[in-house]
Amino acid sequence: MTDTFAVTFESPVTGTSQAWARVPTEPDPAEREALMSRCAELLRAHDAALVAHYYTHPDLQDLAQATGGLVADSLEMARFGARHPATTLVVAGVRFMGETAKMLSMDKRVLMPDLDANCSLDLGCPAPQFSAFCDAHSDRTVVVYANTSAAVKARADWVVTSSCALDIVAHLHARGEKILWAPDRHLGGYIQQQTGADMLLWQGSCIVHDEFKALELEMLKAEHPKARVLVHPESPAQVVALADVVGSTSQILRAARELDAPEFIVATDAGMFHALQQQNPGKTFIAAPTAGNAATCKSCAHCPWMAMNSLGGLARVLETGANAIELDPALAARARLPVQRMLDFTAAQKTAAAAGSLVPGIGAA
């Protein structure tokens, strides 16, 4: 039994739009234990690896870790799927993550617990309109965030994630290139401010991060003067300005481990709190404030589409082979080029990044 509800999001193409999400039924403790055991057995039986994003249900994160899969941000998910020997990948996340896994592993079967798990950034950047936008600014290097469809990626010169976008745009800026950026305006604005690059921004936003409020965050900081503030750069600029560290999910996790503070206020999806608590049992994590609860906010700091992933959905797709990601080979080949460019760049930078350090307000140096 599931409840279906409308999710409102802003699109630069259509204005205010709606998409649908479903809330899976939460299993009771006995059902959860049985499902965890059944899913682990099915993963083994089907030579499948589970890759789960930090924003998914804690059960899926725990199962991925327990079965030799991965819990990660979208960059590490892409890397892992491409190099893992499993013949089947199950991607617990949103649709663009499954598409990215498939385009990097066309010989593998890629399944998702729910193919309708979407993303406001993806939905707000339709490929035909985005392609026309690119055509109108053909002198610019097209850089798109990973939170986009395969068709949008196929139109790009570079694909980036929040953990590598700053380095890649800085690299392009140093070469004198002008950037056309899509789809998240907040992340694009942050990168533009940090790098000084000439960037033309598509005006999309994430319904989760767009909800964080600077005034309420200032009030919360006053209540917790010893807390450090960790903010994902998809958040509005006024919220980012209040951060001690700005970074991707992996960079937020790193900051929580390395910074000497008893408390952290965290502005990203609430799904992150499971990994934060696991890795830092002696520290306190406080959710940054949004517009409120229920009808007064669009996401209440948790992506409704990420929440569609469930143990029950995982078991069903492994049992039936349903919800397979299918991509046109020609489209996948075009989309894979800018993704591979990102992977090659980050691989080349890996040694330098490992030797770097956290810079307050910036993330990974």
N, C-alpha and C positions, 0 to 999 in steps of 0.2 A: 504494500500500500504506500503510495507516495502522494504528496501534495504538490500541485503545479501552480506556479504564480508568475506574474509578469515582472520583469526587471526593466526599469527605465534607465536609458543611457543617452548621452549627448553625442550626436554625430555631426561633423562639419558638412556632410552631404545632405542629410535628411532632417537635421534639427533634433528635437527630442523624439526618441524612438523607443520601442519596447521589444524585448525578446523574452523567451520563456525559460524557466528553470524548474527543476523538480527537487524536492527534499526527500531523500531516501529514508525509509523507516529505520530508526536506530534499533539494532538487535539488543535483546536482553543479554545478561552475562553468559548464560548457557549457550545461547545462539551464537554469540560472538566467538566463544571458544571453539565451537564446532565449525564455524565458518573459517576461522583462522587456520585450523587444522586441515580443513578440506581444501582451501586455497593453496596452502603450502604443498599439499599432495598433488594438486592439479598442475602447479608450476613445475614440479619435478617430472610429472608424467608427460608433459607437453614440451619439455626442453625449453621452458620459458623463463625469462628474467623480468622481474617487476621493477619498473622505474617510477618513483613517486616524487612529486614536487612537494616542497616544504609547506605548501598551503593546503594540502589534502588532509583527510581525516587521519588522526594519530594511528588508528588501526592499520591503515595502508602503509604509513611510514614504518611502523614497527615490523610489519610483515616483510616489506622490502629489505630491511636490514637483516632480518632473521633468515632470509632465504638466499642471501648472496646477491641481492639486487642493489638498488641505490636510492637514497633520498638526497635530492640536490636541487640546485637552481637550474634554469633552462639550459645554460651553457654546459654544465657538467652532465645533464641528462643527454644532450646531443652527443657529447664525446663518448659517454658510456655505451649508448646504444650502438654506435658505429663500431666500437672495438670489441664488444662482448660476443663470445662464440655462440650464444643461444640462437636457435632457429626462430624463436618467437619472442617478441618484445611486447610487454603489456605496459602501456603508458598511462599512469594515473595522474591526470592533470587536465588541461583543456586542449581543444582540438588542434590548435596550431602546433602543440608539442608532439602530438601523434604524427602530424604531417611531416614535421622536421625529422623525427626518428625514421619515418618511412623513406624520405628522400635520400637519407644517408645510408639506408640499408634496404635497397629495393629488393634484394634477394630474400629478405626476412618477412615473416608475417608480423604485422604490427596491429595489436588490438587495443581497444580502450574500453574501460568499464561503462562509459556512456558517451556515444558519439555526439550527443547534443550539448555536451559541456563546452561552452563557448567563452568569449572574451570580449568585453566592450571595445577594446582597442582594435581587435580584428574586425568586429562587426561595424565599427565606425570608419573603416578604411576599405571600402569596396574596390576591387581591382579595376573595373572600367574607369571609375572616376579618378582613382589614383594614377592610373596610366596617363589619362588626359592631363592631369596636373604635372606629371613628369615631362610630357611632351611640350607643355607650355614653358618649361624652364630647362630646356635641353642642355644648357651650359653648365649645369650643376651635377655633381656626383651624388647619386641617389643612395642614401643610407637608411635602411629600415630596421626597426626594432624587431626582435624575434616574435613579438606578439602580433603577428600578421599571417595571412593565408599564404599558401604556397604560390598562388597566382601573384600576390603582391611581391613576395620574395623574388619571383622570377623577373620582375621589372627592375630590381635593385642592382646596384653595383656592389654593395656591402650589406650584410646582415650583422647586427650586433645584439648583444644582451646587455643588461644593466651593469654587469661586472666587467665588461670590456669596452663599452661604448665610449667612455671618456678617452681611453688610450687610442682607440682607432680614429676618432674624430680629430684628436690632437695630431696624430700622424698625418692625416689628410690635410689638415690646416697648415702644417709645416711644409707640405708640398705645394701650397698655394691654391688648393682646390676649394671651391665654393660648394656648400652642402645643401641638398634637399633632404629634409629629415621627416620621417613619419614613423608611427602615428602619434606618439604621446607628446603633447606640447609641454608638459611640465619637465619631463626628462630632457627633452630637446632644449628647453630654456636653460636648464641647469648646466648642460654640457656647453651651450653657447657662452654662458657666463664664465665658466671655468676655463675655457680654451680660447675665447676671443674669436672663434671661427665665424665665418659668414654663413649663417644657417637660415634657410627658409623652412618654416615649421608647418606641417599638417596639424590641424587643431583637434586631435583626439585626446581622450583621457581615460584613465582606469577608474571604474566606479568605486573601487575600494580606496585607493590612495587620494583621489580627488575629494574625499569626504573629510579628511583630517582638517582641523580648524586651529589656526594660529592663536587666536585669543584664548581659547580654552586650554591650549597647550601651555601658554604662558602661565595661566592660573595653576595648572597642574604642576608645573616646574616650581612654582612658589611653595606649593604644599610639600614638595619632595626636593629640598635644596641640594641633597647629596646625589641625586639621580643624574645620570648621563642620558642624553637624548640621542636615540638612533633612528634615523629617518631614511626611508627608501626614496630615491630621487624622482619617482613618479608622483610625489606629493606636491602640493602647491608651493610656490617660491617662499611665501611667508612662513610656511611650516619648515621648509628646508633651512631657512635662515636661523631658526632656533636650535638647530641640531649641533651636537658635538661631533657626530660622525654621520656622513651621508654615504650610503652604499647599497649594493645589491644584497640579496638575501644571504649569500655566502660571506660578504663583507660585514654585514650586521652580526652574523654569528661569530666571526673572527673578533670583532670589536668587543662583543660581550665576554669572550674568553680572555682577551688580553688587557682590557682596561681595568684598572683597580678602582672599582666602585661597587657599593653594595646594592644599588638599585639602578634600573634602566627603564626609561620611558621609550616605548617602541612604536614607531609609526609605520606599520606595514600590516599585511594580512594576519589575522589572529591565528591562522594555522601555524605560523612560525613559532608560537609560544611553546609548542611541544618540543621542538628541537632545542630551543633556548633553555628550557628547564632541564632537559636531559643532559645537556653539555655543561650546565652551570648550576648544580643543585644547591649551592649555598647563596645564590643571588636571587633578587626579587625583580620580576618583570611586570611592568604596568602598561596597559594598553593606552596609546595616545587617544585623545578624545575625537569623536566624529560629531555629526550633527545631532546624534541622539539614538534612540532605539525605534524599531518597528517602522511605522509609517513616516517618521521624521528623518530617516536616512535611507539611502539607496542600497547600501551594502552592510552597514553596521560593522565595518572592518573585517568582513569575511566574504570572499567571492562566492556568490551563489552558484556559479558554475563549477568551481572547484569542489564545492560541497556535494555535487551530484555523484562524485566517485564514491563507491562503497564496496565493502566486502562481498555483498550479494551480487552486485554488478560484475565484479571481478570473477566470481565463481561461474556466473552465467556465460560470460564470454569465453572462458577457458573450456567449459563443458560443451558449448555449441559452436565455437568459432565465429560467433557473431561480432559485429562492431569492428570489422577489419577496416583499416585505413587503405583506401585505394587511390592512387595517383596516376594520372596520365604520364607515361614514361618521358615524353618530350618535355612536358611541364616540369616534372621532377628534375630532369637534367639541367634545365635553365635555373631553377630555384636552388639547386645544389651548389652552383658556382659561387654565389656570394656567401653562402653558408660556409663552404669549404675555405673561402678566402679568410673569413673570420677565424676558423679553426686553425688555419696555417699561421695566421698572425699571432694568435694567443699562444700557440705552441712555441713560436720563436721568441715570445716575450716571457715565457714561463720562468726561465732562470733568473731574469732580472726582477720579475714580480716576487719570486720567492725570497730574494734578498732585500726587498723593500720593506717598508714599515707603514703603519697606519698614520695618516695625517688628519688631525681633527678637522671636521668640516668638509673633508674631501673623500676619505675612504682609503683605498689602496694607492699608495704613491707609485 
